[in-house]
Amino acid sequence: MFLAGLIGALAFGWIVFPPLMYSSTEQPIQFNHKIHMGEAGMACADCHPFRDDGTFAGLPTTAQCAECHEEPIGDSPLEKAFIDEYVRKGREVEWLVYSRQPMNAYFSHVAHVTVGKLTCEECHGDHGATETIPPYQVNRISGYSRAVGGAATAGRALLPTEVMRMDTCSDCHEKHGRRSPCLECHK
Amino acid sequence: MKVSRRDMLMLLGGGAVGTIFSPIPWKLLRDSSVWTQNWPWIPVPKRGAAATAASACPLCPSACGVRVRTIGGRPVMVAGLPDAPGQRGALCAAGSGVHQLPWHPDRVRTPLRRVGGGSPGFEPASLEDAVGAIAAAIRETQGTVAILDGRPGRVLGGAYREFLSGRADTCVLVPPSAVRASMPVLRKLHTRDPGPLAVDLDVVDTIVGFSAPLLDGWGQPGLVQQRMHEGRLRLFQFEAVQSRTALMADRWIPITPGTERAVALGLARMLIRSGRVSPAFGYADFKAFVAAYEPWTPRRVFEVAGVDEATLTEVADALAPTGRVVAIGGGDPAGGPLPFEDEASIQVLNLLLGAMGQAVKAQRPLADDPADAASDRVATRDLCDVPDGSVGVLIADLAMAGATVPWPILARKMAPQGLLVSLTPVLADLALHAQWVIPTAPAFTAAHDCPGHPDLPRSLRLARGFTPAGDEVVDPVDLLNRLGTALGIERQATVADALDDLMALRLRALHRAGDGTVFVAGKDPVAMAEIDSPEDVLSMLRAGGCWRTALAAAASAEEPAVEAGDDQTETAPPRPAMPFALEQVAAKDSGGLVNGFQMYLIVGGGVERTAGVARSPILSKVDQESGLRPFANVARVNPATVASHGLRPNRRWRVSTPQGAITMRIEPDPTVPPGAILAGAEPQGALPWNAGNPVDLAAPDGKTWRLLPASITEA
């Protein structure tokens, strides 16, 4: 009976419990990174560029998408739906941003990509090769997004319950020989 | 299958063990801790447009230029201003957290009146009640009415003096660090007042530092570093602790704690005997002067300070009386200044080496500067020099002081029924002992004028107000106006409704005088005389600019040194300024340990640990976890002393001085000299977890706290 209790608790803790900690919300519309990066031959910075003043632009606006997708290019129903719902109506997609940071942490893409010369994949893994985008998962207690980093972050195999942690940042800083004074991230 | 009670217990036990090895408890704990960071009452920056603005850090006399990142107009990040002259973009940790001060948990949001019982024992009151009580106390007191101006040089200082000039027996008090800095003491070594003096770093090629944090915040972080980096300056540092300055100096000479005076006297004797004395040194009775220094032989210096003759000779040989060498003392701002006699002994070196008129220059007086209002009518005094029990009413303005003022020293100056009023944005330090606490604006919520370091040319920067301070904040000028109305005191030169008006008044005066130059990062310096209007000056200062006064013209630096044995009383012409009583300074004994106390307690921590009002609470965590600065509840002790005294780091130890004791844990630190304990000043707040403050173990003479005789026993 002891073994049964032990196995039951372990199974519950490792398999059932983690998903319960997160509420899951689908994105307003699906997106295929693989087609854009593969067949279309695009790069990450084509849609997620740095502005002229050096700051990171983040997600593309609908107007930027419309530069190519004013009319459907292929026969994908998703593309058609996107054009009908957003491009033609001039609406912005209300993306649920995975990278929501705690307010006491400051992150700069410029410092990491432009200055630190990191590739996008070092933090975002194979996100650019995915055919669908995952649901937006929010921790029910802390309120933070789950999919900030991923197993590829700093080459660290994260537990299934983990999100990106301060250790992830400091491990990567250490790996790249960068000092990590507190006030560099906690402004 | 029948499940017995034993089976059930086994199942539960297995479940409990399994739960421990599953993510459940740990994940819940971690997420809960993150949740506490997002409680709704914790302020978070609102989303908005990102922008960057220049300002000055108002927290201490370094007045560093800062770059402020704002989101929706609110400051969210502060960094050094990269192109600010003489700063190299450096900024201390306290400055990096200045934008967090408006959210300080001990922030005062209404006038507070002390009531009996409870801790800290305050109740909210109206400003009218506060003004009435203060005015009544000023009217009725038999003692001195004083204002403690923690930041001399502000335009507010002029308003304070004018207010006090309205009655007899008044004075402005200033923290010891403001009047016992190197240049104010050098100024006092003259029979005829040469006026304010300043180090001209453009001329200096060698600095002899005596425990001064020259590379760690003196003047501005990075100021001396920049010149060393450019190869324009070399630094000899005499210091007991291997500080950051000692580490980076061209030569660090370790000394026994508290023996700066002995080293200075020994160096002076060597300079005299080797004839390395500037002809400009015109002391009237040179023979008596030489005789006073004669006992300070290299052997005696070695016995007192631990510096051997070869090392002392090496330094003395590197000092030529060209006028481009300057000796600087001062000391760690948190540990307070050197005793006057020690600083005076150091400043004699500047006289011997001919620094006057070269490396040290007189500053031109500014006509009609409201900051100097009533300076001929109201005395400015070192807080430590006021007779004990003499102050009947004291209004303490230490909000942006950057200086430590130990409560035991202040307490002994107060008359038995004296009234202490604290103007402060945060209930910390002296405010905890006040009868009335008046809330003032924290940094970055209102504009503040920021005068510079007392050893450097007079300068002015402007700290901007980014976010509204709130209706509860009291403008000090408004308080003076209300008190003036109640007491029938009228000001003439500093008439204004608010601090903003007073600062505008000063800018008009500075522009009218046309003296000095305004430096704006990334642009060519502009002479004040060439600037069209005071409004233009204001806009330049708001853009992170710095106004700096011009220094008197340099004298010739190429005069030959005097040969040893010259009788200067016969050959030297009369000098307009003569040092006084130097023999007395030389003849006084260096300090020593008190019987029964076998160790020294060295109090340090830099400007970042001087005052609770200037410290973001996060800095206590940063200091404690990073070892960035010495901390109050950690006694850093040399490993040899740890071994010889059997000080086990895992126990609590009681560090005692003749004035009291503080419990600390031991941390072996090879940078601390054997026999010494290094601890950081600990600004005190209303929150209950603060440790005791080593500063409050100030010496019984009521003048020093940087070095105290101490003993250590297990707690």
Interface residues (C-beta under 8 A of the other chain):
Chain A: M1 F2 L3 A4 G5 L6 I7 G8 A9 L10 F12 G13 W14 F17 P18 M21 T55 P102 M103 N104 Y106 N139 I141 S142 G143 Y144 L159 P160 T161 P181 C182 L183 H186 K187
Chain B: V3 D7 M8 M10 L11 L12 G13 G14 G15 A16 V17 G18 T19 F21 S22 P23 I24 K27 L28 D31 S32 V34 W35 Q37 N38 V44 P45 A50 R69 V76 M77 A93 S96 G97 I618 V622 E625 S626
